[in-house]
Amino acid sequence: MYAFLKQYYTRVVAAICLLFSFPALIIYKQKIEREQVVAKTTNDTTSLANYEFYFSLFQWACILAIAYLLLAWFFGKLSAYRQLKNDHTEAELALLKSKVDPHFFFNTLNNLYSLAIKKSDDTPVMIQKLSEVMRYTIYDGANEWVAVSQEITYLEQYVAIQLMRYKKKVTVDFDKNLHNPNASVAPLLFIMLLENAFKHGVESLTDKAFIKMKMTTTVGFISFKIENNFDPKPTQETGIGLTNLKRRLGLLYPKMHELTITTAASNYIAHLTLNTI
């Protein structure tokens, strides 16, 4: 009961004021009507003026109480709607995060199985790197924001595992120009573009596959550009990765991001710019 009164104290006061104002209005209305009859015969309007004053006072109290209760109800509904919308957005973001490249882990585990059977010296190294990638995805990926330097380390670990998986030569260049390595960014955004570069680029080529990445941070902006070559003959299916990324960007960086994708001959270029201010 105390908690209820503490939370809704002003509304309770307004309701009590309204509860007493209505009977008072009726009473003073009746008194005014009687006094108007008396005033016509005695010409004494003192009591009538007093009754009209109190009637007006209770009338304003009633109007203000009703207005306050209506506004409190409206803003309460608005706050509940915003909370529901925020909860929905958080739930959707959590679902989108859970869809980040799951097939990568399955493929890597299959490679680990093959390496373990062959008793390869690469097995412990791949296990260690995979555990680091999984730790970041599960724990740091659950955070709302991370440092861009953490994302870079995550991308480098992902690349290292992929290079161990492939038997063919793959050239990967990662240029970093960081004005602020601790700039905050939503986790697990860039990995989707890198995953696409491997899935639709490297895997479609038998040789001379390359990926070029450039991460730049300036005051208020983070830029990530990635370019890869691919075999133009197979049908390029982007899958849910880019759709997932665009939806997350729309939720996390509304009107504060730009994602451009261009294809020239057999080269695929994706450029993501985030406004961090």
C-alpha positions in Angstrom: 0.0 0.0 0.0 2.9 2.4 0.9 4.7 1.6 -2.3 1.5 2.3 -4.3 0.9 5.7 -2.6 4.6 6.6 -3.0 4.4 5.9 -6.8 0.9 7.4 -7.4 0.9 10.1 -4.7 0.0 13.0 -7.0 -2.7 11.0 -8.8 -4.3 10.0 -5.5 -4.3 13.7 -4.4 -5.9 14.7 -7.7 -8.5 11.9 -7.4 -9.4 13.0 -3.8 -9.6 16.6 -4.9 -12.0 15.6 -7.7 -14.0 13.4 -5.3 -14.6 16.3 -3.0 -15.0 19.0 -5.7 -18.1 17.4 -7.4 -20.3 17.3 -4.2 -19.1 20.9 -3.4 -20.1 22.1 -6.8 -23.6 20.6 -6.4 -24.0 22.1 -2.9 -22.8 25.6 -3.9 -24.9 25.5 -7.1 -28.0 25.0 -5.0 -26.9 27.7 -2.6 -26.3 30.2 -5.4 -29.8 29.5 -6.8 -31.4 30.1 -3.4 -29.4 33.2 -2.8 -30.3 34.6 -6.2 -33.9 34.5 -5.1 -33.2 36.1 -1.8 -31.0 38.8 -3.4 -33.9 39.9 -5.6 -36.0 40.8 -2.6 -33.3 42.1 -0.2 -30.8 43.5 -2.7 -28.0 42.0 -0.6 -25.5 40.2 -2.9 -22.8 39.6 -0.3 -23.6 36.0 0.3 -24.3 35.4 -3.4 -20.8 36.7 -4.2 -19.2 34.5 -1.6 -21.0 31.4 -2.9 -20.1 32.2 -6.5 -16.4 32.6 -5.5 -16.3 29.2 -3.8 -18.2 27.7 -6.7 -15.7 29.1 -9.1 -12.8 27.8 -6.9 -14.2 24.3 -6.8 -14.9 24.4 -10.5 -11.3 25.2 -11.2 -10.1 22.5 -8.8 -12.3 20.0 -10.6 -11.0 21.1 -14.1 -7.4 21.0 -13.0 -7.8 17.6 -11.3 -9.4 16.1 -14.4 -6.8 17.6 -16.7 -4.0 16.3 -14.5 -5.4 12.8 -14.4 -5.9 12.7 -18.2 -2.4 13.9 -18.8 -1.0 11.4 -16.3 -2.9 8.6 -18.0 -1.7 9.8 -21.5 1.9 10.0 -20.5 1.7 6.7 -18.6 0.4 5.1 -21.8 3.1 6.8 -23.8 5.8 5.6 -21.4 4.5 2.1 -21.5 4.5 2.2 -25.3 8.1 3.4 -25.4 9.1 0.7 -23.0 7.4 -1.9 -25.0 9.0 -0.6 -28.2 12.4 -0.6 -26.5 11.9 -4.2 -25.2 10.8 -5.3 -28.7 13.9 -3.6 -30.2 16.2 -5.3 -27.7 14.6 -8.6 -28.3 15.0 -8.2 -32.1 18.6 -7.2 -31.7 19.3 -10.2 -29.6 17.7 -12.4 -32.2 19.7 -10.8 -35.0 22.9 -11.3 -33.0 22.2 -14.9 -32.5 22.1 -15.4 -36.3 25.7 -14.2 -36.9 27.5 -16.7 -39.1 26.6 -20.0 -37.3 27.8 -22.0 -40.3 31.3 -20.7 -39.7 31.5 -22.5 -36.3 30.1 -25.7 -37.8 32.6 -25.6 -40.7 35.5 -24.9 -38.4 34.5 -27.8 -36.1 34.4 -30.1 -39.2 38.0 -28.9 -40.0 39.1 -29.5 -36.5 37.7 -33.0 -36.7 39.7 -33.6 -39.8 42.9 -32.2 -38.3 42.4 -34.2 -35.2 42.2 -37.5 -37.2 45.3 -36.5 -39.1 47.0 -35.5 -35.7 48.0 -32.2 -37.3 50.1 -29.8 -35.4 47.6 -27.1 -36.4 44.9 -28.6 -34.2 45.8 -26.9 -30.9 46.3 -23.6 -32.6 42.9 -23.7 -34.3 41.2 -24.8 -31.1 42.7 -21.8 -29.2 41.7 -19.3 -31.9 38.3 -20.8 -32.2 37.8 -20.6 -28.4 38.8 -16.9 -28.5 36.4 -16.2 -31.4 33.6 -18.0 -29.6 34.3 -16.2 -26.3 34.1 -12.8 -28.0 30.9 -13.8 -29.9 29.2 -15.0 -26.8 30.4 -12.6 -24.1 31.6 -9.4 -25.7 29.0 -9.7 -28.4 26.3 -9.5 -25.8 27.5 -6.0 -24.8 25.7 -3.0 -26.2 29.0 -1.3 -27.2 32.7 -2.4 -27.5 35.9 -0.7 -28.5 36.7 -0.8 -32.2 40.1 -2.3 -31.3 38.2 -5.3 -29.9 36.3 -5.7 -33.2 39.6 -5.5 -35.1 41.1 -8.3 -33.0 38.0 -10.4 -33.5 38.2 -9.9 -37.3 41.9 -10.9 -37.3 41.2 -14.1 -35.3 38.4 -14.9 -37.7 40.8 -14.4 -40.7 43.5 -16.6 -39.0 41.0 -19.5 -38.6 39.8 -19.2 -42.2 43.3 -19.2 -43.6 44.1 -22.3 -41.7 40.9 -24.0 -43.1 41.7 -23.3 -46.8 44.2 -25.4 -48.7 44.6 -22.8 -51.4 46.5 -19.5 -51.2 44.5 -16.6 -50.0 45.9 -13.0 -49.7 44.4 -11.0 -46.9 45.5 -7.4 -46.3 44.1 -5.4 -43.3 45.0 -1.7 -43.2 44.2 0.1 -40.0 44.2 3.9 -39.5 42.9 4.5 -36.0 42.6 8.0 -34.6 40.9 6.5 -31.6 41.2 2.7 -31.0 38.8 3.0 -28.1 35.9 4.4 -30.1 32.7 2.7 -29.2 30.9 0.6 -31.8 28.1 -2.0 -31.7 29.7 -5.5 -31.7 29.5 -8.0 -34.6 28.7 -5.6 -37.4 31.9 -5.8 -39.6 32.1 -9.6 -39.3 29.1 -10.0 -41.6 30.9 -8.2 -44.4 34.1 -10.2 -43.8 32.1 -13.5 -43.7 30.5 -12.6 -47.1 33.9 -12.0 -48.6 35.1 -15.5 -47.6 31.8 -17.2 -48.4 31.0 -15.6 -51.8 34.5 -14.6 -52.8 37.3 -16.9 -51.6 35.2 -20.1 -51.7 34.2 -19.4 -55.4 37.8 -19.1 -56.6 40.4 -21.8 -57.1 43.4 -19.5 -56.9 44.4 -15.8 -56.6 41.7 -15.1 -54.1 42.2 -11.9 -52.1 40.5 -9.7 -49.5 41.5 -6.2 -48.8 40.2 -4.4 -45.6 40.6 -0.9 -44.3 39.4 0.3 -40.9 39.6 4.0 -40.3 38.4 6.0 -37.2 38.2 9.8 -37.1 36.5 12.1 -34.7 32.9 11.0 -34.8 33.2 8.4 -37.6 34.2 4.8 -38.1 34.8 3.6 -41.6 35.2 -0.1 -42.7 35.9 -0.9 -46.3 36.3 -4.4 -47.7 37.1 -5.6 -51.2 37.3 -9.1 -52.5 37.4 -10.8 -55.9 35.0 -13.6 -56.9 34.1 -15.9 -59.7 31.4 -14.1 -61.6 30.1 -17.3 -63.2 28.3 -18.8 -60.2 25.1 -17.1 -59.0 26.0 -14.9 -56.1 23.5 -15.3 -53.3 23.9 -12.9 -50.4 21.6 -14.9 -48.0 20.4 -13.4 -44.8 23.8 -11.9 -43.8 23.3 -8.5 -45.5 19.6 -8.3 -44.6 20.5 -9.0 -41.0 23.2 -6.3 -41.1 21.0 -3.7 -42.6 18.3 -4.3 -40.1 20.7 -4.1 -37.2 22.2 -0.8 -38.6 18.6 0.6 -38.9 18.0 -0.2 -35.2 21.4 0.8 -33.8 22.4 3.7 -36.1 19.1 5.2 -37.5 20.1 7.9 -40.0 23.7 7.6 -38.7 25.2 5.1 -41.1 25.8 4.6 -44.8 26.4 1.2 -46.4 27.3 1.1 -50.0 27.9 -2.0 -52.1 29.4 -2.0 -55.6 30.4 -4.7 -58.0 32.9 -4.0 -60.7 33.9 -6.9 -63.0 34.9 -9.6 -60.6 35.5 -7.4 -57.6 33.0 -6.8 -54.8 33.4 -3.7 -52.6 31.4 -3.0 -49.4 31.9 0.3 -47.5 30.3 0.9 -44.1 30.5 4.3 -42.4 29.1 4.9 -38.9 28.5 8.2 -37.3 29.5 7.7 -33.6 28.5 11.1 -32.3 
